[in-house]
């Protein structure tokens, strides 16, 4: 039961981080809120892999590196999707 709450909490934090990254860059990820969750989780993994786990943490996600990683991910995805749309 505790593992389920941990997973739900991680998904919520991932969604918030993805939404923040979209707001910072003024670009949306494809697939709406599911895209925000996936983008936030992948961005958190990317940011923590590149920058470490410094700063405050929620659901074992370091917030500042996660936001930086998610912003980079949103920019890369938007460049790729814009290139495919041409």
C-alpha positions as MATLAB code, in Angstrom:
seq = 'XXXXXXXXXXXXXXXXXXXXXXXXXXXXXXXXXXXXXXXXXXXXXXXXXXXXXXXXXXXXXXXXXXXXXXXXXXXXXXXXXXXXXX';
ca = [
       0.000    0.000    0.000;
       2.842    2.377    0.821;
       4.490    1.609   -2.533;
       1.306    2.648   -4.338;
       1.194    5.998   -2.531;
       4.879    6.505   -3.312;
       4.223    5.844   -7.001;
       1.234    8.214   -7.050;
       3.251   10.928   -5.281;
       6.108   10.486   -7.791;
       3.683   10.777  -10.722;
       2.157   13.942   -9.249;
       5.571   15.545   -8.736;
       6.584   14.490  -12.272;
       3.443   16.103  -13.673;
       4.063   19.340  -11.798;
       7.689   19.451  -12.964;
       6.593   18.799  -16.563;
       3.947   21.524  -16.350;
       6.501   23.953  -14.878;
       8.934   23.180  -17.685;
       6.179   23.816  -20.233;
       5.299   27.115  -18.546;
       8.943   28.228  -18.365;
       9.549   27.506  -22.051;
       6.041   28.559  -23.213;
       5.799   25.265  -25.080;
       3.576   22.264  -24.461;
       4.531   18.630  -24.535;
       2.451   16.362  -26.762;
      -0.328   14.269  -25.138;
      -1.414   16.838  -22.520;
      -1.081   15.927  -18.857;
       0.276   12.449  -19.639;
       3.030   14.134  -21.647;
       3.688   16.440  -18.690;
       4.065   13.483  -16.332;
       6.331   11.566  -18.704;
       8.327   14.700  -19.553;
       8.681   15.611  -15.901;
       9.879   12.137  -14.910;
      12.310   11.834  -17.829;
      13.458   15.412  -17.264;
      13.977   14.677  -13.569;
      16.062   11.634  -14.427;
      18.052   13.621  -17.009;
      18.612   16.586  -14.688;
      19.698   14.432  -11.762;
      22.005   12.387  -13.998;
      23.706   15.520  -15.324;
      23.583   17.833  -12.304;
      23.332   15.527   -9.285;
      20.800   15.509   -6.472;
      21.364   18.858   -4.788;
      18.658   21.076   -3.348;
      15.280   20.223   -1.894;
      13.729   16.862   -2.722;
      10.149   15.616   -3.016;
       9.364   11.944   -3.687;
      13.111   11.341   -4.028;
      13.275   13.844   -6.910;
      15.722   16.749   -6.565;
      13.559   19.694   -7.587;
      16.046   22.146   -9.173;
      17.991   19.632  -11.309;
      14.669   18.039  -12.296;
      13.255   21.358  -13.524;
      16.432   22.104  -15.490;
      16.360   18.632  -17.050;
      12.662   18.936  -17.892;
      13.196   22.353  -19.512;
      15.965   20.893  -21.669;
      13.730   17.950  -22.564;
      10.791   20.223  -23.503;
      13.045   22.324  -25.727;
      14.483   19.260  -27.474;
      11.057   17.667  -27.971;
       9.600   20.923  -29.314;
      12.498   21.261  -31.782;
      12.013   17.664  -32.951;
       8.237   17.972  -33.300;
       8.577   21.320  -35.072;
      11.056   19.733  -37.495;
       8.691   16.828  -38.172;
       5.778   19.196  -38.796;
       7.577   20.869  -41.724;
];
